[in-house]
Amino acid sequence: MEEIVQQYLQSFALLRQGTNEAVQQATAMCEVLNQSPDSIFPLIHILLTNDDHTIKTYASNYLAIVVSKSHGNIGDPASVIQQLLQAISKEE
């Protein structure tokens, strides 16, 4: 999971640069990462552990994308996110 977290954080750093090239590269990286429902957990980890508001905003936006793409596979997105956050909070 840590590797995926780092890949997301790298893509978020590129987004912050704001250049067209950096944004395109970050978008391409995230599109690959977002293809798997397994990326839900790293994004939630980023939301729970990162203090940077911008990073949390990026993570929450991508979390919504991953959940909506996986909707048919995982059930109600709001319920799933709530359950995941509760499970992670209990682990910490």
VEXTOR-45451 format. One record per residue: x, y, z of N, C-alpha, C in turn; residue number from 1. Coordinates in Angstrom, 3 decimals, m for minus. Each point is the difference from the previous one (the first is absolute). Example, Ala and Ser with C-alpha at 12.3 -4.5 7.8 and 13.67 -1.06 7.14 Angstrom:
2
       n_c1       n_c2       n_c3      ca_c1      ca_c2      ca_c3       c_c1       c_c2       c_c3   num
     13.190     m5.690      7.800     m0.890      1.190      0.000      0.900      1.200      0.000     1
     m0.350      1.050     m0.720      0.820      1.190      0.060     m0.770      1.090      0.730     2
END
This chain:
92
       n_c1       n_c2       n_c3      ca_c1      ca_c2      ca_c3       c_c1       c_c2       c_c3   num
      0.818     m1.194      0.000     m0.818      1.194      0.000      0.866      1.264      0.000     1
      1.124     m0.068      0.687      0.864      1.183      0.109      0.482      0.480     m1.368     2
      0.258     m0.960     m0.890      0.450      0.375     m1.346     m1.085      0.797     m0.738     3
     m1.237     m0.434      0.140     m1.100      0.713     m0.659     m0.192      1.371      0.632     4
      0.124      0.072      1.324     m0.086      1.302      0.685      1.050      0.950     m0.567     5
      1.227     m0.476     m0.135      1.076      0.844     m0.515     m0.258      0.429     m1.444     6
     m0.563     m0.897     m0.795     m0.310      0.349     m1.387     m1.070      1.085     m0.061     7
     m1.013     m0.120      0.842     m1.018      1.059      0.050      0.621      1.322      0.456     8
      0.832     m0.050      1.025      0.622      1.230      0.499      0.894      0.644     m1.061     9
      0.681     m0.823     m0.793      0.804      0.534     m1.105     m0.890      0.683     m1.029    10
     m1.116     m0.631     m0.305     m0.907      0.607     m0.984     m0.609      1.287      0.544    11
     m0.299      0.044      1.290     m0.550      1.219      0.599      1.032      1.129     m0.019    12
      1.268     m0.355      0.199      1.064      1.005     m0.075      0.082      0.576     m1.412    13
     m0.165     m0.858     m0.993     m0.010      0.478     m1.385     m1.182      0.925     m0.255    14
     m1.166     m0.357      0.537     m1.179      0.856     m0.166      0.249      1.393      0.576    15
      0.691      0.042      1.112      0.288      1.289      0.651      0.913      0.882     m0.843    16
      0.818     m0.618     m0.837      0.886      0.794     m0.850     m0.811      0.860     m0.958    17
     m1.117     m0.549     m0.461     m0.924      0.778     m0.808      0.343      0.174     m1.468    18
      1.133     m0.501     m0.445      0.317      0.113     m1.425     m0.814     m1.041     m0.765    19
     m0.262      0.272     m1.254     m0.770     m0.936     m0.811      0.638     m1.383     m0.026    20
      1.306     m0.035     m0.186      0.713     m1.276     m0.068     m0.123     m0.768      1.320    21
      0.185      0.697      1.111     m0.078     m0.650      1.312     m1.413     m0.516      0.274    22
     m0.998      0.792     m0.342     m1.387     m0.408      0.216     m0.347     m1.201     m0.873    23
      0.451     m0.004     m1.238     m0.255     m1.134     m0.884      0.660     m1.268      0.540    24
      1.236      0.139      0.476      0.716     m1.146      0.550     m0.715     m0.511      1.261    25
     m0.408      0.905      0.875     m0.698     m0.387      1.227     m1.326     m0.673     m0.318    26
     m0.711      0.545     m0.960     m1.285     m0.575     m0.393      0.185     m1.411     m0.543    27
      1.010     m0.190     m0.814      0.275     m1.333     m0.550      0.360     m0.984      1.119    28
      0.809      0.447      0.958      0.372     m0.862      1.121     m1.235     m0.409      0.802    29
     m0.851      0.977      0.286     m1.187     m0.277      0.810     m1.009     m0.867     m0.742    30
     m0.096      0.175     m1.302     m0.918     m0.839     m0.771      0.392     m1.474      0.117    31
      1.290     m0.273     m0.027      0.469     m1.379      0.148     m0.301     m0.500      1.414    32
      0.324      0.814      0.999     m0.238     m0.394      1.387     m1.484     m0.195      0.291    33
     m0.839      0.842     m0.581     m1.434     m0.019      0.287     m0.728     m1.183     m0.623    34
      0.659     m0.756     m0.835     m0.659     m1.128     m0.663     m0.306     m1.144      0.956    35
      0.662     m0.027      1.123     m0.190     m1.093      0.949     m0.781      0.461      1.231    36
     m1.012     m0.770      0.393     m0.698      0.326      1.250      0.938     m0.050      1.203    37
      1.131     m0.683     m0.134      0.976     m0.070      1.094      0.610      1.353      0.325    38
     m0.145      0.978     m0.884      0.561      1.317      0.271     m0.844      0.792      0.987    39
     m1.140     m0.543      0.399     m0.836      0.658      1.006      0.762      0.127      1.315    40
      0.640     m1.061      0.423      0.683      0.001      1.295      1.165      0.988      0.065    41
      0.877      0.046     m1.006      1.068      1.011      0.048     m0.540      1.432      0.031    42
     m1.085      0.255     m0.720     m0.564      1.352      0.007     m0.575      0.350      1.370    43
     m0.652     m0.955      0.631     m0.511      0.247      1.350      1.165      0.203      0.965    44
      1.052     m0.773     m0.187      1.193      0.168      0.842      0.542      1.428     m0.133    45
      0.064      0.505     m1.217      0.474      1.374     m0.224     m0.922      0.982      0.709    46
     m1.304     m0.202     m0.112     m0.955      0.899      0.654      0.171      0.014      1.515    47
      0.305     m1.145      0.579      0.109     m0.097      1.451      1.352      0.449      0.544    48
      1.028     m0.048     m0.817      1.341      0.237      0.532      0.664      1.291     m0.483    49
     m0.539      0.624     m1.022      0.645      1.184     m0.556     m0.658      1.259      0.531    50
      0.799      0.971      0.386     m0.523      1.244      0.555     m0.220      1.077     m1.051    51
      0.509     m0.203     m1.183     m0.094      1.011     m1.057     m1.399     m0.005     m0.612    52
     m0.693      1.125      0.103     m1.373      0.108     m0.482     m0.099     m0.286     m1.503    53
      0.951      0.484     m0.773     m0.029     m0.219     m1.445      0.145     m1.479     m0.330    54
      0.907     m0.669      0.680      0.198     m1.436     m0.219     m1.275     m0.760      0.369    55
     m0.620      0.379      1.113     m1.251     m0.648      0.403     m1.101      0.233     m1.028    56
     m0.025      1.175     m0.589     m0.995      0.299     m1.032      0.216     m0.878     m1.220    57
      1.246     m0.110     m0.443      0.307     m0.875     m1.132     m0.405     m1.444      0.323    58
      0.383     m0.469      1.195     m0.298     m1.382      0.383     m1.507     m0.247      0.060    59
     m0.743      0.944      0.537     m1.449     m0.206      0.088     m0.640      0.005     m1.386    60
      0.492      0.842     m0.884     m0.533      0.013     m1.364      0.282     m1.325     m0.711    61
      1.210     m0.492      0.132      0.332     m1.267     m0.646     m0.705     m1.172      0.678    62
     m0.216      0.091      1.302     m0.758     m1.043      0.693     m1.426     m0.075     m0.560    63
     m0.602      1.154     m0.214     m1.350      0.025     m0.577     m0.012     m0.631     m1.396    64
      1.042      0.260     m0.771      0.087     m0.584     m1.349      0.113     m1.521      0.079    65
      0.888     m0.479      0.857      0.208     m1.448      0.113     m1.271     m0.686      0.482    66
     m0.645      0.576      1.000     m1.213     m0.608      0.530     m1.104      0.005     m1.049    67
     m0.146      1.105     m0.729     m1.068      0.053     m1.004      0.255     m0.987     m1.137    68
      1.268     m0.193     m0.373      0.326     m0.975     m1.045     m0.240     m1.425      0.477    69
      0.155     m0.218      1.284     m0.138     m1.336      0.571     m1.394     m0.231      0.555    70
     m0.879      0.964     m0.177     m1.328     m0.047      0.621     m0.700     m1.333     m0.208    71
      0.010     m0.497     m1.203     m0.668     m1.267     m0.278      0.633     m1.175      0.716    72
      1.271      0.125      0.309      0.728     m1.099      0.628     m0.023      0.047      1.522    73
     m0.204      1.185      0.564      0.161      0.118      1.459     m1.239      0.485      0.732    74
     m1.076      0.315     m0.685     m1.219      0.423      0.677     m0.135      1.514      0.064    75
     m0.749      0.469      0.972     m0.264      1.425      0.165      1.283      0.737      0.393    76
      0.455      0.961     m0.820      1.273      0.681      0.274      0.063      0.678      1.363    77
     m1.039      0.713      0.387      0.026      0.717      1.285      0.142     m0.984      1.158    78
     m0.729     m1.085     m0.079      0.062     m1.011      1.051      1.375     m0.652      0.061    79
      0.559     m0.290     m1.157      1.321     m0.626     m0.060      1.063      0.918      0.594    80
     m0.031      1.273     m0.378      0.983      0.947      0.530     m0.133      0.113      1.511    81
     m1.222      0.083      0.492     m0.214      0.097      1.439      0.545     m1.238      0.710    82
     m0.276     m1.179     m0.543      0.494     m1.233      0.605      1.520     m0.069     m0.020    83
      0.602      0.414     m1.105      1.458     m0.017     m0.095      0.639      0.952      1.005    84
     m0.555      1.193      0.111      0.541      0.967      0.956     m0.125     m0.509      1.423    85
     m1.109     m0.640      0.326     m0.180     m0.566      1.338      1.003     m1.123      0.251    86
      0.203     m0.848     m0.993      0.933     m1.104      0.151      1.423      0.500      0.190    87
      0.392      0.991     m0.770      1.357      0.529      0.112      0.184      0.721      1.323    88
     m1.004      0.734      0.439      0.084      0.711      1.267      0.168     m0.983      1.160    89
     m0.664     m1.136     m0.079      0.112     m1.009      1.057      1.400     m0.604      0.037    90
      0.636     m0.125     m1.182      1.340     m0.583     m0.067      1.049      0.922      0.604    91
     m0.244      1.306     m0.081      0.988      0.957      0.513     m0.260      0.213      1.427    92
END
